[in-house]
Amino acid sequence: VLLKEAWLLFQGSGAHEPELEESLLVTPMLGLTVLEMKVAASALSWGAATRKAAQFFSYFLGGTEQDRSGDGMPRTLFAAMLLERHRSFFHENLTMLRLLLRHINAKQPLPRPYGFLVSHAALQVGLNGENAAGEDIAAGPWGECEVKAANSCQALAEEVFKRSFVGSSLTEKEVSTGGLFSSDDDTEAIRQAWLPPEEAAQAACHPACVQDLFSAGKEARDAGCLDLSILIEKRIPPSAAAVILSRVLSGWTAADGKNKLGVDAAVVILAGLAENRQKFRDMLQRAEECIRADADKPPPQTSFNYAVPELLAAFTRAISEAEAEEEEVELEEVEGRGGGWDYSRDLALLFQVLFMPTGGFAGMSFPLRLLSEVRSHGPSYQSLAVQLLLQRLRERHERSPARAWALAERSWHFVNWTEVTQVEGILLIREWLTHAKSCSSNRLSNGYEALDRSSIKQTATRLLTELPLEDLDDPIEVLGPPVPSHVLASLAARGVTEVRATMNQLRMDNARLQAEISRLQMEMRR
């Protein structure tokens, strides 16, 4: 009744609508009334009568009059500030909160932390089965209101959150229109609008973000919080996404640890990956795509921020039951151990995400079979994978030459040998062949076991013939002694085969052309 009386008083005050100013934020009902009037009024005035009405209304509800700021503010920002000042009131009165949310334009970026607060409010309304743009809030007690929010509370929360990491200068410039934030097409323009990495990371640490929006450290799972998959959106700076992801993964352990002492953080993360908790798996799959796209670009590769330390700890835990020596363990033996995760799927995904950001897991040992997970990736992946394989083979050869040959034969096809990387593989085989020859003349030298030269030559031939040798610039020099002559002969045979295939194709093409010429000549004679 009071609101309707105030509304009638405002209606009779003139022909212009009021400005939205901080003086109208003194009480939640006053601010909400002015917002409704701002939209519904067609001819209102901010004259003396209206000022008196505002003073009376503010006093009646327990507020105090404040100085006016002079210039009006956008409706979305005014609504967000009203929510921030009277957060407890709106969260206790969902009806009023629903009315407030319909004044939020999701395409307009909000200064921090207002965006986080609005997103959380939308999630709370959605958690109680309400729709931020549904029929129940499409019209208030004073008539129809233009609803610019998303189609649902969840969508509204997501859209507002995506625009919460905008630079302050852009926020002031584009807040009334949304500017370039109305489209996802211009990726570079969106990146330029990001906050600087340090500021974005600091903003993500706000409790309204990590705790309220993502339930970091809370026991409730997935209820009333955003999914982690939103962190890969173009508008979210990777530095901010990394902070949120790290806090959430650590929070899982803290929440689960309340009910179970001595819980292993890595096991909790792997369990969350297996069950796709808060869309964790979906987020990692999209992060892997971003990392792969950035790998062959010049620094800074911003997507590398997604590889947070908690993921590396989970990866280390996943392979901890496998022995460091890959040839002594079959990967299938560790599948499903420890935390019930799917080894072949989860470990492969973690490997792909962490491979480039960690420099190929520098200083860590992992099953070489995992290199096949990046075999079809870009040149940077392929080059690093070959370097890691050769490094592991050299280390093994120093300890046991015979077992190094066996390891090479099993792992040679795990990487993609290119025109550039195959030369390094050939040089490694040449080194080993030279070493084998020296060991055969002094079998007990340096404590190495006796080596079967015939078997080694056969292994070297099999390894080298798997390489794209036809791409070598000078195969005669590179494949000369001590490389077995059969390798060069095999390459020559490949060349002869290719030449014959080309000649056969040319003969077929020539026959078709002759037939076509004959047909055309016959038509001309007619």
C-alpha positions as CSV (number, residue, x, y, z in Angstrom):
1,V,0.0,0.0,0.0
2,L,2.8,2.4,0.9
3,L,4.6,1.7,-2.4
4,K,1.4,2.4,-4.4
5,E,0.7,5.6,-2.5
6,A,4.3,6.8,-3.2
7,W,3.9,5.8,-6.8
8,L,0.7,7.9,-7.1
9,L,2.5,10.8,-5.5
10,F,5.4,10.6,-8.0
11,Q,2.9,10.3,-10.9
12,G,1.3,13.6,-10.1
13,S,4.6,15.5,-9.9
14,G,5.2,16.5,-13.5
15,A,6.4,15.4,-16.9
16,H,9.9,14.0,-16.6
17,E,11.3,10.8,-15.2
18,P,13.8,11.1,-12.2
19,E,17.5,10.7,-12.4
20,L,19.0,7.6,-10.7
21,E,21.4,8.9,-8.0
22,E,23.1,7.7,-4.9
23,S,20.7,9.7,-2.7
24,L,18.0,7.2,-3.7
25,L,19.9,4.2,-2.4
26,V,19.2,4.9,1.2
27,T,16.6,2.2,1.5
28,P,15.9,-0.8,-0.6
29,M,12.2,0.0,-1.2
30,L,12.9,3.6,-2.2
31,G,15.5,2.5,-4.8
32,L,13.2,-0.2,-6.1
33,T,10.3,2.2,-6.4
34,V,12.4,4.7,-8.4
35,L,13.6,1.9,-10.7
36,E,10.0,0.8,-11.4
37,M,9.1,4.4,-12.0
38,K,12.1,5.0,-14.3
39,V,10.8,2.3,-16.6
40,A,7.1,2.6,-16.4
41,A,6.6,6.4,-16.3
42,S,6.1,8.1,-19.6
43,A,5.9,11.7,-18.3
44,L,7.4,12.4,-14.9
45,S,9.3,15.3,-13.6
46,W,12.1,15.6,-11.0
47,G,10.6,18.8,-9.6
48,A,10.0,20.2,-6.2
49,A,7.0,18.0,-5.5
50,T,8.9,14.8,-6.4
51,R,11.9,15.9,-4.3
52,K,9.5,16.3,-1.3
53,A,8.0,12.9,-2.0
54,A,11.4,11.3,-2.0
55,Q,12.3,13.0,1.3
56,F,9.0,11.8,2.9
57,F,9.4,8.3,1.5
58,S,13.0,8.0,2.7
59,Y,12.1,9.3,6.1
60,F,9.1,7.1,6.5
61,L,11.2,3.9,5.8
62,G,13.9,4.9,8.2
63,G,16.4,6.4,5.8
64,T,18.2,9.7,5.7
65,E,18.4,12.2,2.9
66,Q,21.8,12.4,1.2
67,D,23.3,14.9,-1.2
68,R,22.5,14.3,-4.8
69,S,25.5,13.4,-7.0
70,G,24.3,15.6,-9.9
71,D,24.5,13.2,-12.9
72,G,22.2,10.2,-13.2
73,M,23.6,6.6,-13.5
74,P,22.6,3.7,-15.7
75,R,19.7,1.6,-14.5
76,T,21.8,-1.6,-14.4
77,L,24.5,0.0,-12.2
78,F,21.9,1.6,-9.9
79,A,20.2,-1.7,-9.4
80,A,23.5,-3.4,-8.7
81,M,24.5,-0.7,-6.2
82,L,21.1,-1.1,-4.5
83,L,21.7,-4.8,-4.2
84,E,25.2,-4.3,-2.7
85,R,24.0,-1.8,-0.1
86,H,21.0,-3.8,1.0
87,R,22.1,-7.3,0.2
88,S,20.7,-9.0,3.3
89,F,17.3,-7.4,2.7
90,F,17.0,-8.7,-0.9
91,H,18.3,-12.2,0.0
92,E,15.6,-12.4,2.7
93,N,12.9,-11.1,0.3
94,L,13.1,-13.1,-2.9
95,T,10.0,-11.3,-4.3
96,M,11.8,-7.9,-4.1
97,L,15.0,-9.5,-5.4
98,R,13.1,-10.8,-8.5
99,L,11.8,-7.3,-9.1
100,L,15.3,-5.9,-8.8
101,L,16.9,-8.5,-11.2
102,R,14.6,-7.5,-14.1
103,H,16.3,-4.1,-14.1
104,I,19.7,-5.8,-14.9
105,N,20.8,-5.6,-18.5
106,A,23.1,-8.7,-18.8
107,K,25.0,-7.2,-21.7
108,Q,26.2,-4.2,-19.8
109,P,29.5,-4.8,-17.9
110,L,29.4,-3.8,-14.2
111,P,32.4,-2.6,-12.0
112,R,33.7,-5.1,-9.5
113,P,32.3,-6.5,-7.2
114,Y,28.8,-5.6,-8.4
115,G,28.9,-8.1,-11.2
116,F,29.7,-10.9,-8.8
117,L,26.9,-9.9,-6.4
118,V,24.3,-9.7,-9.2
119,S,25.3,-13.1,-10.5
120,H,25.1,-14.7,-7.1
121,A,21.6,-13.1,-6.5
122,A,20.4,-14.5,-9.8
123,L,21.7,-18.0,-8.8
124,Q,19.9,-17.7,-5.5
125,V,16.6,-16.8,-7.2
126,G,17.1,-19.7,-9.6
127,L,17.9,-22.1,-6.7
128,N,14.4,-21.3,-5.3
129,G,12.7,-22.3,-8.5
130,E,12.2,-18.7,-9.8
131,N,12.8,-17.4,-13.3
132,A,14.4,-14.0,-13.6
133,A,12.5,-13.2,-16.7
134,G,9.4,-15.3,-16.2
135,E,5.8,-14.2,-16.1
136,D,5.9,-13.9,-12.3
137,I,8.2,-11.0,-12.5
138,A,7.4,-9.6,-15.9
139,A,5.2,-7.0,-14.4
140,G,5.4,-5.3,-11.0
141,P,2.6,-3.6,-9.1
142,W,3.1,-0.4,-11.2
143,G,2.7,-1.9,-14.7
144,E,4.8,-3.6,-17.3
145,C,8.6,-3.4,-17.0
146,E,11.0,-3.8,-19.9
147,V,13.0,-7.0,-19.2
148,K,16.5,-7.0,-20.6
149,A,17.9,-9.9,-18.5
150,A,18.6,-13.3,-19.9
151,N,15.9,-16.0,-20.3
152,S,16.7,-17.7,-17.0
153,C,18.4,-17.0,-13.7
154,Q,21.3,-19.2,-14.6
155,A,21.8,-17.5,-18.0
156,L,21.6,-14.1,-16.3
157,A,24.2,-15.1,-13.7
158,E,26.5,-16.4,-16.4
159,E,26.1,-13.4,-18.7
160,V,26.8,-10.9,-15.9
161,F,29.8,-12.8,-14.7
162,K,31.4,-12.9,-18.1
163,R,31.4,-9.2,-18.2
164,S,32.8,-8.7,-14.6
165,F,36.5,-8.5,-15.7
166,V,36.3,-5.5,-17.9
167,G,38.9,-2.7,-17.6
168,S,37.6,0.3,-15.6
169,S,38.0,2.8,-18.5
170,L,36.0,0.5,-20.8
171,T,33.4,0.0,-18.1
172,E,32.7,3.7,-17.9
173,K,32.6,4.1,-21.7
174,E,30.6,1.1,-22.6
175,V,28.4,0.5,-19.6
176,S,25.3,2.1,-21.2
177,T,25.5,0.1,-24.5
178,G,27.5,-3.0,-23.9
179,G,29.8,-2.0,-26.8
180,L,31.9,-4.8,-28.2
181,F,30.6,-7.1,-25.4
182,S,27.5,-7.8,-27.4
183,S,29.4,-10.2,-29.7
184,D,31.9,-13.0,-29.4
185,D,33.2,-12.6,-32.9
186,D,36.1,-10.2,-32.3
187,T,38.3,-12.2,-30.0
188,E,41.3,-9.8,-30.1
189,A,39.0,-6.8,-29.2
190,I,37.7,-8.8,-26.2
191,R,41.2,-9.6,-25.1
192,Q,42.2,-6.0,-25.2
193,A,39.2,-5.2,-22.9
194,W,40.5,-7.6,-20.2
195,L,41.8,-6.3,-17.0
196,P,45.6,-6.5,-16.7
197,P,46.5,-10.1,-15.5
198,E,47.4,-9.0,-12.0
199,E,44.2,-7.0,-11.5
200,A,42.1,-9.8,-13.0
201,A,43.7,-12.3,-10.7
202,Q,43.1,-10.0,-7.7
203,A,39.5,-9.4,-8.7
204,A,38.9,-13.2,-8.9
205,C,40.0,-13.5,-5.3
206,H,37.0,-11.6,-4.1
207,P,34.8,-13.7,-1.8
208,A,31.7,-12.8,-3.8
209,C,33.4,-14.6,-6.7
210,V,35.2,-17.7,-5.5
211,Q,33.0,-18.4,-2.5
212,D,29.5,-17.2,-3.5
213,L,29.6,-17.9,-7.3
214,F,31.7,-21.1,-7.3
215,S,31.1,-22.5,-3.8
216,A,34.9,-22.8,-3.1
217,G,35.3,-24.5,0.3
218,K,31.6,-25.2,0.7
219,E,30.1,-28.7,1.2
220,A,27.2,-28.2,-1.1
221,R,27.9,-29.5,-4.6
222,D,26.8,-27.8,-7.8
223,A,23.7,-26.2,-6.1
224,G,23.5,-22.5,-6.5
225,C,26.9,-22.1,-8.1
226,L,28.4,-21.6,-11.5
227,D,30.0,-24.4,-13.5
228,L,33.7,-24.4,-14.1
229,S,33.2,-24.6,-17.8
230,I,32.4,-20.9,-17.9
231,L,36.0,-20.1,-17.1
232,I,37.0,-20.8,-20.7
233,E,34.7,-18.1,-22.1
234,K,36.5,-15.5,-24.2
235,R,35.5,-12.7,-21.8
236,I,37.2,-14.4,-18.8
237,P,40.9,-13.6,-18.5
238,P,42.9,-16.8,-18.1
239,S,44.7,-15.3,-15.1
240,A,41.4,-14.8,-13.3
241,A,40.2,-18.3,-14.4
242,A,43.3,-19.8,-13.0
243,V,42.7,-18.3,-9.6
244,I,39.1,-19.4,-9.5
245,L,40.0,-23.0,-10.6
246,S,42.8,-23.3,-8.1
247,R,40.6,-22.1,-5.3
248,V,37.7,-24.4,-6.3
249,L,39.9,-27.5,-6.5
250,S,41.5,-26.7,-3.2
251,G,38.0,-26.0,-1.8
252,W,36.8,-29.5,-2.8
253,T,39.5,-31.0,-0.5
254,A,38.6,-28.7,2.3
255,A,34.9,-29.4,2.1
256,D,35.3,-33.2,1.7
257,G,38.0,-33.2,4.4
258,K,35.5,-32.0,7.0
259,N,33.8,-35.4,6.9
260,K,36.9,-37.5,6.3
261,L,40.3,-37.0,8.0
262,G,43.4,-37.5,6.0
263,V,41.8,-37.1,2.6
264,D,44.2,-36.9,-0.3
265,A,43.7,-33.7,-2.3
266,A,44.8,-35.3,-5.6
267,V,42.3,-38.2,-5.1
268,V,39.5,-35.7,-4.5
269,I,40.4,-33.8,-7.7
270,L,40.6,-37.1,-9.7
271,A,37.2,-38.1,-8.3
272,G,35.8,-34.8,-9.3
273,L,37.2,-35.2,-12.8
274,A,35.6,-38.7,-13.1
275,E,32.2,-37.5,-12.1
276,N,32.5,-34.2,-14.0
277,R,31.9,-32.2,-10.8
278,Q,30.8,-28.6,-11.6
279,K,31.5,-29.5,-15.3
280,F,35.2,-29.9,-14.4
281,R,35.9,-32.3,-17.3
282,D,34.1,-30.1,-19.8
283,M,36.3,-27.2,-18.6
284,L,39.5,-29.2,-19.1
285,Q,38.5,-30.3,-22.5
286,R,37.9,-26.8,-23.6
287,A,41.1,-25.6,-21.9
288,E,43.1,-28.2,-23.8
289,E,41.7,-26.8,-27.1
290,C,42.8,-23.3,-26.1
291,I,46.2,-24.4,-25.0
292,R,46.7,-26.3,-28.3
293,A,45.7,-23.2,-30.3
294,D,48.2,-21.0,-28.3
295,A,51.1,-23.5,-28.4
296,D,52.4,-22.4,-31.8
297,K,51.9,-18.7,-31.2
298,P,54.5,-16.3,-29.8
299,P,54.4,-15.6,-26.1
300,P,52.5,-14.8,-24.0
301,Q,50.4,-18.0,-24.3
302,T,47.7,-16.8,-21.9
303,S,45.9,-20.1,-22.0
304,F,48.8,-21.8,-20.2
305,N,47.4,-20.2,-17.0
306,Y,44.8,-23.0,-16.9
307,A,47.5,-25.5,-15.9
308,V,47.2,-24.8,-12.2
309,P,49.4,-26.6,-9.6
310,E,46.5,-28.7,-8.4
311,L,46.2,-30.3,-11.8
312,L,49.8,-31.3,-11.8
313,A,49.4,-32.8,-8.3
314,A,46.5,-34.8,-9.6
315,F,48.5,-36.0,-12.6
316,T,51.4,-37.0,-10.4
317,R,49.0,-39.0,-8.2
318,A,47.5,-40.7,-11.2
319,I,50.8,-42.1,-12.3
320,S,52.4,-42.7,-8.9
321,E,51.5,-46.4,-8.9
322,A,53.2,-46.9,-12.2
323,E,57.0,-47.4,-12.0
324,A,59.2,-44.8,-13.5
325,E,60.7,-47.3,-15.9
326,E,57.9,-47.5,-18.6
327,E,59.1,-50.8,-20.1
328,E,58.7,-52.5,-16.7
329,V,55.0,-51.7,-16.4
330,E,52.0,-52.1,-18.6
331,L,49.7,-49.1,-18.5
332,E,46.7,-51.3,-18.1
333,E,47.9,-52.5,-14.7
334,V,47.3,-49.1,-13.1
335,E,43.9,-48.4,-14.7
336,G,41.3,-47.8,-12.0
337,R,43.7,-47.9,-9.1
338,G,43.7,-45.7,-6.0
339,G,40.8,-43.4,-6.7
340,G,38.5,-45.2,-9.1
341,W,39.3,-42.9,-12.0
342,D,39.5,-44.0,-15.6
343,Y,43.2,-44.1,-16.3
344,S,43.0,-44.2,-20.0
345,R,40.7,-41.2,-20.2
346,D,41.4,-39.0,-17.2
347,L,45.2,-39.3,-17.3
348,A,45.3,-38.6,-21.0
349,L,43.2,-35.5,-20.6
350,L,45.5,-34.2,-17.8
351,F,48.5,-35.0,-19.9
352,Q,47.2,-33.0,-22.8
353,V,46.4,-30.0,-20.7
354,L,49.7,-29.9,-18.8
355,F,52.1,-31.0,-21.5
356,M,53.0,-27.6,-23.1
357,P,52.6,-25.4,-20.0
358,T,54.9,-27.6,-18.0
359,G,57.5,-27.8,-20.7
360,G,56.8,-31.5,-21.2
361,F,56.8,-32.3,-17.4
362,A,60.3,-31.2,-16.9
363,G,62.0,-33.2,-14.3
364,M,59.1,-35.7,-14.0
365,S,58.9,-39.3,-15.2
366,F,55.8,-40.5,-16.9
367,P,54.9,-43.5,-19.1
368,L,56.2,-42.8,-22.6
369,R,53.0,-44.2,-24.1
370,L,51.3,-40.9,-23.1
371,L,53.3,-39.1,-25.8
372,S,50.9,-40.7,-28.3
373,E,48.2,-38.4,-26.9
374,V,49.8,-35.4,-28.5
375,R,51.0,-37.1,-31.7
376,S,48.5,-35.4,-33.9
377,H,49.0,-31.9,-32.3
378,G,50.9,-28.9,-33.7
379,P,54.6,-28.6,-34.5
380,S,55.5,-27.4,-31.0
381,Y,53.9,-30.5,-29.4
382,Q,55.6,-32.8,-31.9
383,S,59.1,-31.2,-31.5
384,L,58.8,-31.3,-27.7
385,A,57.5,-34.9,-27.7
386,V,60.5,-36.0,-29.8
387,Q,62.9,-34.2,-27.5
388,L,61.5,-35.9,-24.5
389,L,61.6,-39.4,-26.1
390,L,65.2,-39.0,-27.2
391,Q,66.2,-37.7,-23.7
392,R,64.5,-40.7,-22.0
393,L,66.2,-43.1,-24.5
394,R,69.6,-41.5,-23.9
395,E,69.2,-41.8,-20.1
396,R,68.2,-45.5,-20.5
397,H,71.1,-46.2,-22.8
398,E,73.6,-44.9,-20.2
399,R,72.3,-47.5,-17.7
400,S,71.5,-50.4,-20.0
401,P,72.2,-50.2,-23.8
402,A,70.3,-53.5,-24.5
403,R,67.2,-52.3,-22.7
404,A,67.5,-48.9,-24.4
405,W,67.2,-50.6,-27.8
406,A,64.1,-52.6,-26.6
407,L,62.5,-49.4,-25.2
408,A,63.2,-47.5,-28.5
409,E,61.5,-50.3,-30.5
410,R,58.4,-50.1,-28.3
411,S,58.1,-46.3,-28.1
412,W,59.4,-45.2,-31.5
413,H,55.9,-44.9,-32.9
414,F,54.6,-42.8,-30.0
415,V,55.8,-39.6,-31.6
416,N,55.3,-38.1,-35.1
417,W,58.6,-38.0,-36.9
418,T,58.8,-35.0,-39.2
419,E,61.3,-33.8,-41.7
420,V,63.1,-31.9,-39.0
421,T,62.9,-34.2,-36.0
422,Q,63.8,-37.4,-37.9
423,V,67.4,-36.1,-38.2
424,E,67.8,-36.2,-34.5
425,G,66.4,-39.7,-34.3
426,I,68.9,-40.8,-37.0
427,L,71.8,-39.2,-35.1
428,L,70.8,-41.1,-32.0
429,I,70.8,-44.4,-33.8
430,R,74.2,-43.7,-35.3
431,E,75.5,-42.9,-31.8
432,W,74.2,-46.2,-30.5
433,L,75.5,-48.2,-33.4
434,T,79.0,-46.7,-32.9
435,H,78.7,-47.6,-29.2
436,A,77.6,-51.1,-30.0
437,K,80.6,-51.6,-32.3
438,S,83.0,-50.5,-29.6
439,C,81.3,-52.7,-27.0
440,S,81.5,-55.8,-29.2
441,S,85.3,-55.4,-29.4
442,N,85.5,-55.1,-25.6
443,R,82.4,-56.8,-24.2
444,L,83.1,-56.0,-20.6
445,S,84.0,-52.4,-21.2
446,N,82.3,-50.0,-18.7
447,G,80.3,-52.9,-17.2
448,Y,77.9,-53.1,-20.2
449,E,76.5,-56.5,-21.1
450,A,77.5,-58.2,-24.4
451,L,75.5,-57.0,-27.4
452,D,74.4,-59.0,-30.4
453,R,75.5,-56.8,-33.3
454,S,73.3,-58.7,-35.7
455,S,70.2,-58.1,-33.6
456,I,71.1,-54.5,-33.1
457,K,71.4,-53.9,-36.8
458,Q,68.1,-55.4,-37.5
459,T,66.5,-53.2,-34.8
460,A,68.2,-50.1,-36.1
461,T,67.0,-51.0,-39.6
462,R,63.4,-51.3,-38.4
463,L,63.5,-48.1,-36.5
464,L,65.1,-46.0,-39.3
465,T,62.8,-47.4,-42.1
466,E,59.8,-46.1,-40.0
467,L,61.0,-42.6,-40.6
468,P,60.1,-40.4,-43.6
469,L,63.6,-40.8,-45.0
470,E,62.4,-39.5,-48.5
471,D,62.3,-36.0,-47.0
472,L,66.1,-36.0,-46.2
473,D,68.1,-33.4,-48.1
474,D,71.2,-35.7,-48.4
475,P,70.3,-39.2,-47.4
476,I,73.5,-40.7,-48.7
477,E,75.5,-38.7,-46.1
478,V,73.1,-39.0,-43.2
479,L,72.5,-42.8,-43.8
480,G,76.1,-43.7,-44.4
481,P,78.1,-46.0,-42.1
482,P,77.6,-47.1,-39.4
483,V,74.0,-47.2,-40.5
484,P,73.2,-50.6,-42.0
485,S,73.3,-50.4,-45.8
486,H,69.9,-52.0,-46.0
487,V,68.4,-48.7,-44.8
488,L,69.7,-46.8,-47.8
489,A,68.7,-49.6,-50.1
490,S,65.2,-49.6,-48.7
491,L,65.0,-45.8,-49.3
492,A,66.2,-46.4,-52.9
493,A,63.5,-49.1,-53.4
494,R,60.9,-46.6,-52.1
495,G,62.0,-44.1,-54.7
496,V,61.8,-46.7,-57.5
497,T,58.4,-47.7,-56.3
498,E,57.2,-44.1,-56.3
499,V,58.7,-43.5,-59.8
500,R,56.9,-46.6,-61.1
501,A,53.7,-45.5,-59.6
502,T,54.1,-42.0,-61.1
503,M,54.9,-43.5,-64.5
504,N,51.8,-45.8,-64.4
505,Q,49.6,-42.8,-63.5
506,L,51.1,-40.8,-66.3
507,R,50.4,-43.6,-68.8
508,M,46.8,-43.8,-67.6
509,D,46.4,-40.1,-68.0
510,N,48.0,-40.1,-71.4
511,A,45.6,-42.9,-72.5
512,R,42.6,-40.9,-71.4
513,L,43.8,-37.8,-73.2
514,Q,44.4,-39.8,-76.4
515,A,40.8,-41.2,-76.2
516,E,39.4,-37.7,-75.7
517,I,41.4,-36.4,-78.7
518,S,40.1,-39.2,-80.8
519,R,36.5,-38.5,-79.8
520,L,36.8,-34.8,-80.6
521,Q,38.3,-35.6,-84.0
522,M,35.4,-37.9,-84.8
523,E,32.9,-35.2,-83.9
524,M,34.7,-32.6,-86.0
525,R,34.6,-34.9,-89.1
526,R,30.9,-35.2,-88.7
